[in-house]
Amino acid sequence: MFGTVPNPEGITNPPIDDLLKSIDSKYALAVYGSQRARQINSYRQEMTRADGNITHFGPLVEAGPEDKPLSIALREIAEEKLEWRNGEE
């Protein structure tokens, strides 16, 4: 297998099919994932400032400093740590 890996990591982990069990469309998944990733990124910036003014929640799953906010957000969605509501409700 030249140039590929048998078990790729990244956007395929967690698999899209598992993520779509929690959220009904790929587009909603992209919106919710990006919103949560922004919150995680803001939390990390607040922790870096160390001024005691924390307004965002940190990761709800185990995450290291090298993990990207979008990867963390998608794992939270896959593990059903978040509850999403449509604006229609």
SVG drawing of the C-alpha trace seen along z (x, -y; Angstrom):
<svg xmlns="http://www.w3.org/2000/svg" viewBox="-41 -38 46 40">
<polyline fill="none" stroke="black" stroke-width="0.4" points="0.0,0.0 2.1,-2.8 0.9,-6.2 -2.1,-5.1 -2.7,-3.8 -5.2,-0.9 -7.0,-2.7 -6.9,-6.5 -7.5,-8.9 -9.0,-12.3 -12.5,-13.2 -13.2,-9.5 -12.9,-9.0 -15.7,-9.0 -17.3,-7.8 -19.8,-10.0 -22.4,-7.3 -22.1,-7.2 -22.4,-11.0 -25.5,-11.0 -27.3,-8.8 -27.4,-11.8 -28.0,-14.6 -30.3,-14.3 -28.3,-15.9 -24.7,-16.4 -25.3,-20.2 -26.7,-20.4 -23.7,-18.3 -21.3,-20.8 -23.1,-23.7 -23.3,-22.1 -19.7,-20.8 -18.3,-24.2 -20.3,-26.0 -19.0,-23.7 -15.5,-23.8 -15.6,-27.6 -16.7,-27.3 -13.8,-24.9 -11.4,-27.2 -12.6,-30.2 -12.3,-28.2 -8.7,-27.3 -8.0,-31.0 -9.6,-32.0 -7.5,-29.3 -4.3,-30.7 -5.1,-34.2 -5.4,-32.9 -7.4,-36.0 -10.1,-33.9 -12.8,-35.1 -14.1,-31.8 -17.3,-32.0 -17.2,-28.9 -17.3,-25.2 -14.3,-23.1 -14.2,-19.7 -16.7,-17.1 -14.6,-14.2 -11.0,-13.4 -8.8,-15.6 -5.1,-16.4 -3.6,-19.8 -2.7,-18.5 -6.3,-17.6 -8.1,-20.0 -11.3,-21.7 -13.3,-20.2 -12.1,-16.7 -13.1,-17.1 -16.5,-18.5 -17.2,-15.6 -16.3,-13.1 -18.7,-14.9 -21.4,-14.6 -20.6,-10.9 -20.7,-10.1 -23.9,-12.1 -22.5,-14.5 -24.4,-17.4 -28.0,-18.1 -29.0,-20.0 -32.2,-21.8 -33.5,-23.1 -34.8,-26.7 -38.1,-25.2 -38.9,-23.7"/>
</svg>
